[in-house]
């Protein structure tokens, strides 16, 4: 009886692994940092974070600036985001749509923006 249960579990592993592996590596980074950051960051909080900090943000994408640069807005303010084509995940996002953005802080000498890994509508 135990052999059958173990075999059933082993047979399910590839299915579970394929499902868990379908996300981006960003999910692992976020999980590793859960104890040191809130689940969702505001624009105000993000601007003070160090370069390459993984973030999750919730708000609206309000403007396309061209060259994959967009304006993101939440209740605390606005920030620029670099969003490559694959990061949209096939979503069509309108100005009034609230989205969840997964990415990381990109700090330059004169700017802070978010490099977006994934958008969930």
Secondary structure, DSSP 8 states (H G I E B T S, - for coil): -HHHHHHHHHHHHHHHHHHHTTS-THHHHHHHTTTTS-SSB-HHHHTTS-TT-EEEEEEEEEEEEETTEEEEEETTEEEEEE--GGGGTT----TT--EEEEEEEEE-SS-EEEEEEEEE-
